[in-house]
Every structure is written in C-alpha cells, then in structure tokens.
Amino acid sequence: MENYPAVAFLVKYGKWIALLTGLAPVAAVLVAMVYCTSAHWGWLVAAVVLGAFAWLLMKAFVELIQIIVDMLLPQ
C-alpha cells in the first residue's frame, strides 16, 4: 500500500476524519453563536442535522475505501 499514501491515510485515520467532518458544522455554528449576537438557535439545529449527515457520508466513504483495500490491494 506504499504506492497509495492517500488510501493508507484514509484507512488509518478514517474514523477520526469522519468524526471531525461531522463535528465541524456544529463547532462552526457554536463559534458563530458565541461571537455573533444575532445568531439564532435554529442554525444550531441545522448544523447538528448537517453534521450527522456529513458524518454518515464520510463514514460510508471510509468503509467503502476499506472494503476496496481489503479486496483489491495485496497485503
């Protein structure tokens, strides 16, 4: 797998990348709510929904990469 460093990186750190991808919208809205007085709580709800969807998509992508690595790349 030394020929595919990006694939190796995703296999090794994929779960953490998926988690950070899901938490990023929530963190961004929380920062905006702290520093902006006009931020509405509805943005936080939307960020949680978007974060859950982003986490699900990234987790599925990482699992798909792991399946491809297990089946196609020699060990």
PDB file of N, CA, C and O in Angstrom:
ATOM      1  N   MET A   1       0.821  -1.190   0.000  1.00  0.00           N
ATOM      2  CA  MET A   1       0.000   0.000   0.000  1.00  0.00           C
ATOM      3  C   MET A   1       0.868   1.259   0.000  1.00  0.00           C
ATOM      4  O   MET A   1       0.350   2.370   0.109  1.00  0.00           O
ATOM      5  N   GLU A   2       2.165   1.091  -0.120  1.00  0.00           N
ATOM      6  CA  GLU A   2       3.061   2.241  -0.144  1.00  0.00           C
ATOM      7  C   GLU A   2       2.899   3.075  -1.408  1.00  0.00           C
ATOM      8  O   GLU A   2       3.330   4.228  -1.445  1.00  0.00           O
ATOM      9  N   ASN A   3       2.288   2.514  -2.438  1.00  0.00           N
ATOM     10  CA  ASN A   3       2.039   3.269  -3.667  1.00  0.00           C
ATOM     11  C   ASN A   3       0.817   4.173  -3.559  1.00  0.00           C
ATOM     12  O   ASN A   3       0.609   5.033  -4.414  1.00  0.00           O
ATOM     13  N   TYR A   4       0.021   3.992  -2.537  1.00  0.00           N
ATOM     14  CA  TYR A   4      -1.220   4.744  -2.373  1.00  0.00           C
ATOM     15  C   TYR A   4      -1.253   5.398  -0.988  1.00  0.00           C
ATOM     16  O   TYR A   4      -1.950   4.909  -0.099  1.00  0.00           O
ATOM     17  N   PRO A   5      -0.521   6.482  -0.792  1.00  0.00           N
ATOM     18  CA  PRO A   5      -0.461   7.081   0.544  1.00  0.00           C
ATOM     19  C   PRO A   5      -1.794   7.682   1.005  1.00  0.00           C
ATOM     20  O   PRO A   5      -2.095   7.663   2.198  1.00  0.00           O
ATOM     21  N   ALA A   6      -2.583   8.208   0.088  1.00  0.00           N
ATOM     22  CA  ALA A   6      -3.872   8.778   0.484  1.00  0.00           C
ATOM     23  C   ALA A   6      -4.826   7.690   0.957  1.00  0.00           C
ATOM     24  O   ALA A   6      -5.576   7.888   1.913  1.00  0.00           O
ATOM     25  N   VAL A   7      -4.800   6.549   0.292  1.00  0.00           N
ATOM     26  CA  VAL A   7      -5.640   5.424   0.703  1.00  0.00           C
ATOM     27  C   VAL A   7      -5.185   4.909   2.061  1.00  0.00           C
ATOM     28  O   VAL A   7      -6.009   4.614   2.926  1.00  0.00           O
ATOM     29  N   ALA A   8      -3.879   4.801   2.247  1.00  0.00           N
ATOM     30  CA  ALA A   8      -3.355   4.348   3.538  1.00  0.00           C
ATOM     31  C   ALA A   8      -3.738   5.318   4.650  1.00  0.00           C
ATOM     32  O   ALA A   8      -4.059   4.895   5.761  1.00  0.00           O
ATOM     33  N   PHE A   9      -3.706   6.612   4.358  1.00  0.00           N
ATOM     34  CA  PHE A   9      -4.092   7.616   5.350  1.00  0.00           C
ATOM     35  C   PHE A   9      -5.565   7.477   5.719  1.00  0.00           C
ATOM     36  O   PHE A   9      -5.921   7.550   6.895  1.00  0.00           O
ATOM     37  N   LEU A  10      -6.427   7.274   4.710  1.00  0.00           N
ATOM     38  CA  LEU A  10      -7.856   7.113   4.984  1.00  0.00           C
ATOM     39  C   LEU A  10      -8.150   5.837   5.759  1.00  0.00           C
ATOM     40  O   LEU A  10      -9.027   5.826   6.623  1.00  0.00           O
ATOM     41  N   VAL A  11      -7.435   4.773   5.465  1.00  0.00           N
ATOM     42  CA  VAL A  11      -7.654   3.527   6.198  1.00  0.00           C
ATOM     43  C   VAL A  11      -7.222   3.693   7.651  1.00  0.00           C
ATOM     44  O   VAL A  11      -7.881   3.193   8.563  1.00  0.00           O
ATOM     45  N   LYS A  12      -6.119   4.393   7.857  1.00  0.00           N
ATOM     46  CA  LYS A  12      -5.582   4.528   9.214  1.00  0.00           C
ATOM     47  C   LYS A  12      -6.383   5.517  10.063  1.00  0.00           C
ATOM     48  O   LYS A  12      -6.668   5.241  11.228  1.00  0.00           O
ATOM     49  N   TYR A  13      -6.743   6.652   9.493  1.00  0.00           N
ATOM     50  CA  TYR A  13      -7.388   7.719  10.261  1.00  0.00           C
ATOM     51  C   TYR A  13      -8.830   7.992   9.834  1.00  0.00           C
ATOM     52  O   TYR A  13      -9.376   9.042  10.172  1.00  0.00           O
ATOM     53  N   GLY A  14      -9.444   7.092   9.115  1.00  0.00           N
ATOM     54  CA  GLY A  14     -10.772   7.340   8.564  1.00  0.00           C
ATOM     55  C   GLY A  14     -11.855   7.593   9.590  1.00  0.00           C
ATOM     56  O   GLY A  14     -12.713   8.452   9.387  1.00  0.00           O
ATOM     57  N   LYS A  15     -11.830   6.860  10.686  1.00  0.00           N
ATOM     58  CA  LYS A  15     -12.867   7.060  11.710  1.00  0.00           C
ATOM     59  C   LYS A  15     -12.770   8.450  12.330  1.00  0.00           C
ATOM     60  O   LYS A  15     -13.786   9.094  12.591  1.00  0.00           O
ATOM     61  N   TRP A  16     -11.542   8.909  12.564  1.00  0.00           N
ATOM     62  CA  TRP A  16     -11.357  10.240  13.141  1.00  0.00           C
ATOM     63  C   TRP A  16     -11.726  11.328  12.140  1.00  0.00           C
ATOM     64  O   TRP A  16     -12.293  12.355  12.515  1.00  0.00           O
ATOM     65  N   ILE A  17     -11.409  11.107  10.880  1.00  0.00           N
ATOM     66  CA  ILE A  17     -11.768  12.085   9.852  1.00  0.00           C
ATOM     67  C   ILE A  17     -13.285  12.197   9.736  1.00  0.00           C
ATOM     68  O   ILE A  17     -13.818  13.298   9.599  1.00  0.00           O
ATOM     69  N   ALA A  18     -13.978  11.070   9.789  1.00  0.00           N
ATOM     70  CA  ALA A  18     -15.441  11.089   9.731  1.00  0.00           C
ATOM     71  C   ALA A  18     -16.020  11.823  10.935  1.00  0.00           C
ATOM     72  O   ALA A  18     -16.966  12.599  10.802  1.00  0.00           O
ATOM     73  N   LEU A  19     -15.452  11.578  12.098  1.00  0.00           N
ATOM     74  CA  LEU A  19     -15.941  12.247  13.303  1.00  0.00           C
ATOM     75  C   LEU A  19     -15.714  13.753  13.228  1.00  0.00           C
ATOM     76  O   LEU A  19     -16.611  14.532  13.552  1.00  0.00           O
ATOM     77  N   LEU A  20     -14.533  14.165  12.808  1.00  0.00           N
ATOM     78  CA  LEU A  20     -14.249  15.596  12.694  1.00  0.00           C
ATOM     79  C   LEU A  20     -15.091  16.259  11.612  1.00  0.00           C
ATOM     80  O   LEU A  20     -15.471  17.422  11.747  1.00  0.00           O
ATOM     81  N   THR A  21     -15.382  15.534  10.547  1.00  0.00           N
ATOM     82  CA  THR A  21     -16.250  16.062   9.497  1.00  0.00           C
ATOM     83  C   THR A  21     -17.661  16.297  10.031  1.00  0.00           C
ATOM     84  O   THR A  21     -18.311  17.279   9.672  1.00  0.00           O
ATOM     85  N   GLY A  22     -18.123  15.408  10.875  1.00  0.00           N
ATOM     86  CA  GLY A  22     -19.450  15.575  11.454  1.00  0.00           C
ATOM     87  C   GLY A  22     -19.519  16.669  12.502  1.00  0.00           C
ATOM     88  O   GLY A  22     -20.553  17.321  12.652  1.00  0.00           O
ATOM     89  N   LEU A  23     -18.432  16.878  13.225  1.00  0.00           N
ATOM     90  CA  LEU A  23     -18.427  17.890  14.279  1.00  0.00           C
ATOM     91  C   LEU A  23     -18.121  19.297  13.770  1.00  0.00           C
ATOM     92  O   LEU A  23     -18.405  20.274  14.463  1.00  0.00           O
ATOM     93  N   ALA A  24     -17.556  19.416  12.590  1.00  0.00           N
ATOM     94  CA  ALA A  24     -17.151  20.723  12.066  1.00  0.00           C
ATOM     95  C   ALA A  24     -18.314  21.714  11.921  1.00  0.00           C
ATOM     96  O   ALA A  24     -18.164  22.862  12.340  1.00  0.00           O
ATOM     97  N   PRO A  25     -19.464  21.333  11.349  1.00  0.00           N
ATOM     98  CA  PRO A  25     -20.557  22.310  11.254  1.00  0.00           C
ATOM     99  C   PRO A  25     -21.087  22.745  12.620  1.00  0.00           C
ATOM    100  O   PRO A  25     -21.433  23.910  12.815  1.00  0.00           O
ATOM    101  N   VAL A  26     -21.147  21.821  13.544  1.00  0.00           N
ATOM    102  CA  VAL A  26     -21.637  22.157  14.884  1.00  0.00           C
ATOM    103  C   VAL A  26     -20.672  23.119  15.564  1.00  0.00           C
ATOM    104  O   VAL A  26     -21.096  24.097  16.180  1.00  0.00           O
ATOM    105  N   ALA A  27     -19.383  22.844  15.453  1.00  0.00           N
ATOM    106  CA  ALA A  27     -18.384  23.726  16.060  1.00  0.00           C
ATOM    107  C   ALA A  27     -18.417  25.110  15.422  1.00  0.00           C
ATOM    108  O   ALA A  27     -18.287  26.117  16.119  1.00  0.00           O
ATOM    109  N   ALA A  28     -18.590  25.168  14.118  1.00  0.00           N
ATOM    110  CA  ALA A  28     -18.636  26.460  13.435  1.00  0.00           C
ATOM    111  C   ALA A  28     -19.834  27.285  13.890  1.00  0.00           C
ATOM    112  O   ALA A  28     -19.715  28.493  14.096  1.00  0.00           O
ATOM    113  N   VAL A  29     -20.979  26.642  14.046  1.00  0.00           N
ATOM    114  CA  VAL A  29     -22.168  27.372  14.488  1.00  0.00           C
ATOM    115  C   VAL A  29     -22.035  27.785  15.952  1.00  0.00           C
ATOM    116  O   VAL A  29     -22.471  28.873  16.328  1.00  0.00           O
ATOM    117  N   LEU A  30     -21.444  26.935  16.775  1.00  0.00           N
ATOM    118  CA  LEU A  30     -21.238  27.321  18.172  1.00  0.00           C
ATOM    119  C   LEU A  30     -20.310  28.524  18.279  1.00  0.00           C
ATOM    120  O   LEU A  30     -20.555  29.423  19.084  1.00  0.00           O
ATOM    121  N   VAL A  31     -19.266  28.553  17.491  1.00  0.00           N
ATOM    122  CA  VAL A  31     -18.367  29.713  17.487  1.00  0.00           C
ATOM    123  C   VAL A  31     -19.113  30.946  17.003  1.00  0.00           C
ATOM    124  O   VAL A  31     -18.950  32.028  17.568  1.00  0.00           O
ATOM    125  N   ALA A  32     -19.927  30.798  15.969  1.00  0.00           N
ATOM    126  CA  ALA A  32     -20.705  31.927  15.465  1.00  0.00           C
ATOM    127  C   ALA A  32     -21.707  32.411  16.506  1.00  0.00           C
ATOM    128  O   ALA A  32     -21.940  33.614  16.620  1.00  0.00           O
ATOM    129  N   MET A  33     -22.301  31.497  17.266  1.00  0.00           N
ATOM    130  CA  MET A  33     -23.266  31.899  18.292  1.00  0.00           C
ATOM    131  C   MET A  33     -22.581  32.626  19.440  1.00  0.00           C
ATOM    132  O   MET A  33     -23.182  33.501  20.063  1.00  0.00           O
ATOM    133  N   VAL A  34     -21.344  32.279  19.724  1.00  0.00           N
ATOM    134  CA  VAL A  34     -20.625  32.954  20.804  1.00  0.00           C
ATOM    135  C   VAL A  34     -20.215  34.360  20.381  1.00  0.00           C
ATOM    136  O   VAL A  34     -20.330  35.301  21.167  1.00  0.00           O
ATOM    137  N   TYR A  35     -19.738  34.511  19.147  1.00  0.00           N
ATOM    138  CA  TYR A  35     -19.190  35.790  18.714  1.00  0.00           C
ATOM    139  C   TYR A  35     -20.179  36.682  17.983  1.00  0.00           C
ATOM    140  O   TYR A  35     -19.887  37.860  17.780  1.00  0.00           O
ATOM    141  N   CYS A  36     -21.318  36.179  17.587  1.00  0.00           N
ATOM    142  CA  CYS A  36     -22.333  36.985  16.902  1.00  0.00           C
ATOM    143  C   CYS A  36     -23.588  37.021  17.760  1.00  0.00           C
ATOM    144  O   CYS A  36     -24.100  35.978  18.166  1.00  0.00           O
ATOM    145  N   THR A  37     -24.070  38.191  18.026  1.00  0.00           N
ATOM    146  CA  THR A  37     -25.252  38.306  18.875  1.00  0.00           C
ATOM    147  C   THR A  37     -26.538  38.003  18.113  1.00  0.00           C
ATOM    148  O   THR A  37     -27.577  37.766  18.729  1.00  0.00           O
ATOM    149  N   SER A  38     -26.483  38.009  16.788  1.00  0.00           N
ATOM    150  CA  SER A  38     -27.701  37.793  16.014  1.00  0.00           C
ATOM    151  C   SER A  38     -27.890  36.339  15.588  1.00  0.00           C
ATOM    152  O   SER A  38     -28.789  36.045  14.800  1.00  0.00           O
ATOM    153  N   ALA A  39     -27.068  35.436  16.086  1.00  0.00           N
ATOM    154  CA  ALA A  39     -27.189  34.026  15.697  1.00  0.00           C
ATOM    155  C   ALA A  39     -28.438  33.423  16.339  1.00  0.00           C
ATOM    156  O   ALA A  39     -28.720  33.653  17.515  1.00  0.00           O
ATOM    157  N   HIS A  40     -29.164  32.663  15.563  1.00  0.00           N
ATOM    158  CA  HIS A  40     -30.409  32.054  16.015  1.00  0.00           C
ATOM    159  C   HIS A  40     -30.163  30.589  16.358  1.00  0.00           C
ATOM    160  O   HIS A  40     -29.287  29.954  15.772  1.00  0.00           O
ATOM    161  N   TRP A  41     -30.928  30.053  17.300  1.00  0.00           N
ATOM    162  CA  TRP A  41     -30.729  28.661  17.716  1.00  0.00           C
ATOM    163  C   TRP A  41     -31.086  27.680  16.606  1.00  0.00           C
ATOM    164  O   TRP A  41     -30.646  26.530  16.633  1.00  0.00           O
ATOM    165  N   GLY A  42     -31.872  28.116  15.639  1.00  0.00           N
ATOM    166  CA  GLY A  42     -32.217  27.268  14.500  1.00  0.00           C
ATOM    167  C   GLY A  42     -30.994  26.866  13.690  1.00  0.00           C
ATOM    168  O   GLY A  42     -30.955  25.785  13.103  1.00  0.00           O
ATOM    169  N   TRP A  43     -30.003  27.739  13.663  1.00  0.00           N
ATOM    170  CA  TRP A  43     -28.753  27.398  12.979  1.00  0.00           C
ATOM    171  C   TRP A  43     -28.064  26.225  13.652  1.00  0.00           C
ATOM    172  O   TRP A  43     -27.446  25.397  12.983  1.00  0.00           O
ATOM    173  N   LEU A  44     -28.166  26.151  14.966  1.00  0.00           N
ATOM    174  CA  LEU A  44     -27.552  25.034  15.689  1.00  0.00           C
ATOM    175  C   LEU A  44     -28.252  23.722  15.345  1.00  0.00           C
ATOM    176  O   LEU A  44     -27.597  22.695  15.167  1.00  0.00           O
ATOM    177  N   VAL A  45     -29.564  23.754  15.254  1.00  0.00           N
ATOM    178  CA  VAL A  45     -30.315  22.553  14.873  1.00  0.00           C
ATOM    179  C   VAL A  45     -29.934  22.124  13.457  1.00  0.00           C
ATOM    180  O   VAL A  45     -29.718  20.941  13.193  1.00  0.00           O
ATOM    181  N   ALA A  46     -29.854  23.091  12.558  1.00  0.00           N
ATOM    182  CA  ALA A  46     -29.462  22.777  11.182  1.00  0.00           C
ATOM    183  C   ALA A  46     -28.040  22.225  11.127  1.00  0.00           C
ATOM    184  O   ALA A  46     -27.760  21.318  10.344  1.00  0.00           O
ATOM    185  N   ALA A  47     -27.150  22.759  11.944  1.00  0.00           N
ATOM    186  CA  ALA A  47     -25.764  22.279  11.964  1.00  0.00           C
ATOM    187  C   ALA A  47     -25.673  20.864  12.506  1.00  0.00           C
ATOM    188  O   ALA A  47     -24.865  20.068  12.028  1.00  0.00           O
ATOM    189  N   VAL A  48     -26.491  20.541  13.497  1.00  0.00           N
ATOM    190  CA  VAL A  48     -26.489  19.176  14.033  1.00  0.00           C
ATOM    191  C   VAL A  48     -26.980  18.194  12.968  1.00  0.00           C
ATOM    192  O   VAL A  48     -26.404  17.119  12.801  1.00  0.00           O
ATOM    193  N   VAL A  49     -28.033  18.560  12.256  1.00  0.00           N
ATOM    194  CA  VAL A  49     -28.546  17.694  11.186  1.00  0.00           C
ATOM    195  C   VAL A  49     -27.508  17.562  10.073  1.00  0.00           C
ATOM    196  O   VAL A  49     -27.250  16.459   9.591  1.00  0.00           O
ATOM    197  N   LEU A  50     -26.918  18.672   9.669  1.00  0.00           N
ATOM    198  CA  LEU A  50     -25.891  18.638   8.627  1.00  0.00           C
ATOM    199  C   LEU A  50     -24.673  17.844   9.083  1.00  0.00           C
ATOM    200  O   LEU A  50     -24.094  17.090   8.300  1.00  0.00           O
ATOM    201  N   GLY A  51     -24.284  18.008  10.337  1.00  0.00           N
ATOM    202  CA  GLY A  51     -23.146  17.260  10.860  1.00  0.00           C
ATOM    203  C   GLY A  51     -23.400  15.766  10.886  1.00  0.00           C
ATOM    204  O   GLY A  51     -22.514  14.976  10.562  1.00  0.00           O
ATOM    205  N   ALA A  52     -24.607  15.374  11.271  1.00  0.00           N
ATOM    206  CA  ALA A  52     -24.940  13.947  11.280  1.00  0.00           C
ATOM    207  C   ALA A  52     -24.915  13.375   9.865  1.00  0.00           C
ATOM    208  O   ALA A  52     -24.432  12.264   9.645  1.00  0.00           O
ATOM    209  N   PHE A  53     -25.436  14.136   8.914  1.00  0.00           N
ATOM    210  CA  PHE A  53     -25.431  13.677   7.525  1.00  0.00           C
ATOM    211  C   PHE A  53     -24.007  13.618   6.969  1.00  0.00           C
ATOM    212  O   PHE A  53     -23.653  12.671   6.266  1.00  0.00           O
ATOM    213  N   ALA A  54     -23.196  14.621   7.281  1.00  0.00           N
ATOM    214  CA  ALA A  54     -21.801  14.626   6.816  1.00  0.00           C
ATOM    215  C   ALA A  54     -21.022  13.470   7.426  1.00  0.00           C
ATOM    216  O   ALA A  54     -20.215  12.836   6.746  1.00  0.00           O
ATOM    217  N   TRP A  55     -21.260  13.192   8.709  1.00  0.00           N
ATOM    218  CA  TRP A  55     -20.594  12.058   9.363  1.00  0.00           C
ATOM    219  C   TRP A  55     -20.993  10.745   8.693  1.00  0.00           C
ATOM    220  O   TRP A  55     -20.145   9.888   8.443  1.00  0.00           O
ATOM    221  N   LEU A  56     -22.275  10.592   8.407  1.00  0.00           N
ATOM    222  CA  LEU A  56     -22.750   9.369   7.764  1.00  0.00           C
ATOM    223  C   LEU A  56     -22.127   9.183   6.380  1.00  0.00           C
ATOM    224  O   LEU A  56     -21.696   8.084   6.033  1.00  0.00           O
ATOM    225  N   LEU A  57     -22.082  10.249   5.598  1.00  0.00           N
ATOM    226  CA  LEU A  57     -21.486  10.148   4.266  1.00  0.00           C
ATOM    227  C   LEU A  57     -19.995   9.831   4.339  1.00  0.00           C
ATOM    228  O   LEU A  57     -19.504   8.986   3.591  1.00  0.00           O
ATOM    229  N   MET A  58     -19.279  10.497   5.229  1.00  0.00           N
ATOM    230  CA  MET A  58     -17.842  10.255   5.329  1.00  0.00           C
ATOM    231  C   MET A  58     -17.557   8.870   5.881  1.00  0.00           C
ATOM    232  O   MET A  58     -16.606   8.218   5.450  1.00  0.00           O
ATOM    233  N   LYS A  59     -18.360   8.412   6.823  1.00  0.00           N
ATOM    234  CA  LYS A  59     -18.175   7.068   7.363  1.00  0.00           C
ATOM    235  C   LYS A  59     -18.424   6.019   6.279  1.00  0.00           C
ATOM    236  O   LYS A  59     -17.692   5.033   6.190  1.00  0.00           O
ATOM    237  N   ALA A  60     -19.440   6.223   5.465  1.00  0.00           N
ATOM    238  CA  ALA A  60     -19.704   5.295   4.364  1.00  0.00           C
ATOM    239  C   ALA A  60     -18.555   5.308   3.358  1.00  0.00           C
ATOM    240  O   ALA A  60     -18.170   4.257   2.846  1.00  0.00           O
ATOM    241  N   PHE A  61     -18.009   6.480   3.075  1.00  0.00           N
ATOM    242  CA  PHE A  61     -16.881   6.583   2.154  1.00  0.00           C
ATOM    243  C   PHE A  61     -15.661   5.855   2.703  1.00  0.00           C
ATOM    244  O   PHE A  61     -14.983   5.140   1.965  1.00  0.00           O
ATOM    245  N   VAL A  62     -15.376   6.028   3.980  1.00  0.00           N
ATOM    246  CA  VAL A  62     -14.224   5.368   4.599  1.00  0.00           C
ATOM    247  C   VAL A  62     -14.422   3.858   4.596  1.00  0.00           C
ATOM    248  O   VAL A  62     -13.481   3.117   4.309  1.00  0.00           O
ATOM    249  N   GLU A  63     -15.615   3.391   4.906  1.00  0.00           N
ATOM    250  CA  GLU A  63     -15.869   1.949   4.882  1.00  0.00           C
ATOM    251  C   GLU A  63     -15.755   1.392   3.466  1.00  0.00           C
ATOM    252  O   GLU A  63     -15.276   0.273   3.279  1.00  0.00           O
ATOM    253  N   LEU A  64     -16.186   2.150   2.480  1.00  0.00           N
ATOM    254  CA  LEU A  64     -16.041   1.720   1.093  1.00  0.00           C
ATOM    255  C   LEU A  64     -14.568   1.616   0.709  1.00  0.00           C
ATOM    256  O   LEU A  64     -14.168   0.664   0.038  1.00  0.00           O
ATOM    257  N   ILE A  65     -13.775   2.567   1.120  1.00  0.00           N
ATOM    258  CA  ILE A  65     -12.331   2.515   0.866  1.00  0.00           C
ATOM    259  C   ILE A  65     -11.719   1.297   1.550  1.00  0.00           C
ATOM    260  O   ILE A  65     -10.871   0.624   0.964  1.00  0.00           O
ATOM    261  N   GLN A  66     -12.136   1.005   2.776  1.00  0.00           N
ATOM    262  CA  GLN A  66     -11.597  -0.155   3.484  1.00  0.00           C
ATOM    263  C   GLN A  66     -11.978  -1.460   2.786  1.00  0.00           C
ATOM    264  O   GLN A  66     -11.167  -2.384   2.727  1.00  0.00           O
ATOM    265  N   ILE A  67     -13.188  -1.545   2.261  1.00  0.00           N
ATOM    266  CA  ILE A  67     -13.598  -2.740   1.518  1.00  0.00           C
ATOM    267  C   ILE A  67     -12.748  -2.896   0.260  1.00  0.00           C
ATOM    268  O   ILE A  67     -12.295  -3.997  -0.054  1.00  0.00           O
ATOM    269  N   ILE A  68     -12.535  -1.807  -0.450  1.00  0.00           N
ATOM    270  CA  ILE A  68     -11.714  -1.859  -1.659  1.00  0.00           C
ATOM    271  C   ILE A  68     -10.295  -2.282  -1.326  1.00  0.00           C
ATOM    272  O   ILE A  68      -9.704  -3.093  -2.039  1.00  0.00           O
ATOM    273  N   VAL A  69      -9.747  -1.745  -0.258  1.00  0.00           N
ATOM    274  CA  VAL A  69      -8.385  -2.104   0.139  1.00  0.00           C
ATOM    275  C   VAL A  69      -8.315  -3.579   0.505  1.00  0.00           C
ATOM    276  O   VAL A  69      -7.376  -4.268   0.107  1.00  0.00           O
ATOM    277  N   ASP A  70      -9.280  -4.069   1.248  1.00  0.00           N
ATOM    278  CA  ASP A  70      -9.266  -5.473   1.665  1.00  0.00           C
ATOM    279  C   ASP A  70      -9.401  -6.429   0.486  1.00  0.00           C
ATOM    280  O   ASP A  70      -8.806  -7.506   0.488  1.00  0.00           O
ATOM    281  N   MET A  71     -10.182  -6.042  -0.522  1.00  0.00           N
ATOM    282  CA  MET A  71     -10.449  -6.967  -1.621  1.00  0.00           C
ATOM    283  C   MET A  71      -9.469  -6.846  -2.781  1.00  0.00           C
ATOM    284  O   MET A  71      -9.152  -7.848  -3.422  1.00  0.00           O
ATOM    285  N   LEU A  72      -8.986  -5.648  -3.061  1.00  0.00           N
ATOM    286  CA  LEU A  72      -8.234  -5.448  -4.292  1.00  0.00           C
ATOM    287  C   LEU A  72      -6.732  -5.260  -4.111  1.00  0.00           C
ATOM    288  O   LEU A  72      -5.949  -5.652  -4.976  1.00  0.00           O
ATOM    289  N   LEU A  73      -6.332  -4.671  -3.010  1.00  0.00           N
ATOM    290  CA  LEU A  73      -4.903  -4.429  -2.837  1.00  0.00           C
ATOM    291  C   LEU A  73      -4.245  -5.616  -2.155  1.00  0.00           C
ATOM    292  O   LEU A  73      -4.786  -6.154  -1.189  1.00  0.00           O
ATOM    293  N   PRO A  74      -3.100  -6.023  -2.640  1.00  0.00           N
ATOM    294  CA  PRO A  74      -2.405  -7.149  -1.989  1.00  0.00           C
ATOM    295  C   PRO A  74      -1.892  -6.751  -0.616  1.00  0.00           C
ATOM    296  O   PRO A  74      -1.515  -5.602  -0.385  1.00  0.00           O
ATOM    297  N   GLN A  75      -1.883  -7.708   0.277  1.00  0.00           N
ATOM    298  CA  GLN A  75      -1.445  -7.428   1.653  1.00  0.00           C
ATOM    299  C   GLN A  75       0.046  -7.462   1.782  1.00  0.00           C
ATOM    300  O   GLN A  75       0.577  -7.248   2.871  1.00  0.00           O
TER     301      GLN A  75
END
